[in-house]
């Protein structure tokens, strides 16, 4: 097998399209553009080194309680969904516990894996009330919430909104502090003139050609590894792209374009991969046909490529099931997970199960 072939068959390390928030700017207002850098030149050697010791995508650790997914900051400052096993508390529902797990040094910090941290200030307390009719979570904090670093303002909003909207029946989030609804964030004054949704985006980046006032958000999933290199996991990135495109096609194009430099994320495809078609069947299943001449017939496909496609398509299609075709193969199997991705695959209920 050639060196290039080895790189392209590598299972890369394991599981931002809305406005950039400036101080005092609306969450739903101005946007800006900036070219996305291609992966660093030394990515080839990095990927070859990884072949010597494949990382695990399974937790391998004991769950301490029912699983819940929260969005925590990793060692590069990016938010990632992490599935925690938090013991049930009789006086708290799952959503309150999940949001409480975002508190730095809080009651649930011992269940947070090494290399991750909550983004809410120490001492923050959380109360949650559901508006079932509006599918809205009203999240109230105590005064300690106001003591966050101003540069973390957007990250805090993203972590709270994406954690809450991961729960069934929650589509919107409204924020309160000490009995008063927030009309703007305490530090940088980010306006909160309406409840927040996932249209806020997460880990925001800007793609080439997207303008301040004329762009569309798409969210893609890249892979990375824990600081010790032992476990792989996925990180969602929202990018602003030029409008007028099919959203799934645009998202897959960004997946192929790869991550920016210096953020710790890894390529799951290269620019040699192309999207041949994206078709939606009557039952809502999305079939993605890819072409890449580096994969020969019946070659297993890197798990990270397949899983990133499933996560990306699902995120941009309201959780549709996904089928993948690669070079017209009738059966698409991952290198280690042995799933057949040529049949409908759902987004996992829990991702990034990382041991403590």
Secondary structure, DSSP 8 states (H G I E B T S, - for coil): --HHHHHHH---S----S----TT-BTTS-----------TTHHHHHHHHHTS--B-S--S---SSEEEEEEE-TTS-EEEEEEE----TT--HHHHHHHTTBTT-TTGGGS-TT-B--B-TT--EEEEEETTTTEEEEEE-GGGGGS-GGGHHHHHHHHHHHHTTSTT--EEEEEETTEE-SB-TTT--B--S-B-GGG-SS-EE-TT--SSS-EEEEEEEEEE-TTSSBEEEEEEEEEE-SSS-HHHHHHHHHHH---TTS--B-SS-TT-EEEEEEE-TTS-EEEEEE-TTS-TT--B-HHHHHHHHHHHHHTTTS--EEEEETT-S--BBTTT--BTTS-B---SS------
